[in-house]
């Protein structure tokens, strides 16, 4: 099973007004990343950024989507998270599918 990735953006950020922004909007932008300890998502997101030639400014690295979304809601930066993370209740976060984001493979055990 594959799950699309989404850009998580503060609601008042200019990117929030775009329906399907390219990953290029992250170039030079403050970015909240997955820490290397969250290996699968870290590698997936970093690979997508590298493939797009995008170099955001990493302001924080965390292991859990909800922690990442808390910082996005506070306006500290943008992030890429699995689209299912939109089920978390953050009033100040807008989710946008990117024209160039890849998908996360879900693992079942």
N, C-alpha and C positions, 0 to 999 in steps of 0.2 A: 504494500500500500504506500502511496506517496501523498504527501501533504504539501500544498504550496506554501512558500514563505511570503511574508508580508513586511512592508516597511511600517514601523510604528513611529508615529510623528505626533508631537504636541499639537493640539487642536488649533492653536493660534499661529503655527508655523506656516510659511508660504507653501511648502510642499503639500500640506493638508488639502489645499484647494485643487491639486492636480489629481485626476482620476487614476492614471497609471504612470507614475513617474519612472524614469529610467534610474538605474543605480547610480548614474553619473551625478545625480543631485546630492549624493553623499560625499563627493570629492571635496576634501577640505572642511567638511562639516563636522561638528562635534558628534561623536558616535559612541554608543554604549554597546560594548561587544560581549560575546560569550567568552568566558575565561577558558584557557586551555584544559582545565579540569572537566569542562563540559565538552569533552572531546568531539563527539559527533557533530553537534551544532556549531562548535567553534570551527572545525575544519570545513564544514559545509559553507558557512557564512564567509570565512576568510577566502575560501576557494572562489566563491562567487564574486567577491570584491576584486580579487586578483584577476580573474578572467575578464572582468569589465574594465580593468585598468583604473580602478577607483582607489583612492587613498584617503579615507576619512581620518579625522583626528580622534584617536581613542581616548576618551576622558575617563572611562571606567570599564572594568571587565568583571562580569558576574557569572554565576553558574545557573541561575534560575530565571525563567522568563518573567515571573511576577516581580522579581527584584529589578530586572531590567526595565519593565514597564513602569515601575514606581518612579524611576529616575526620568524616564521619558515624560511621564505625567507632570513631574516637577519642572520640566523645561530644560533639563541638563543636556539633552542631545536626542538623536534619532537612533533607531535600532532596526535590526532585521530579526524577526521571530517567526516561528511556525504560525500559520494563519489561525490555527485553533486557539491561540493565545487571546484572540479577540473576545473569547468567552469570559475572560477576567473583567471585572467591573472597574474600569478606569475611565472616569468621565472626561478627562482632558486628553485622551489619546485617540488618534484617528489611525485606522489601518488602511493601507493602500497596497494593492498588488503592484509589483514593479513589472515593467515591460521586459526586464532582464533577470529577474530573480529565478532561482532554480527551486527544486522541491526537496523536502526532507523525506527521507525514507523512514517510515515508522517501523519499529521493531516489536514483535510480539513474542512472548516466551511462554 
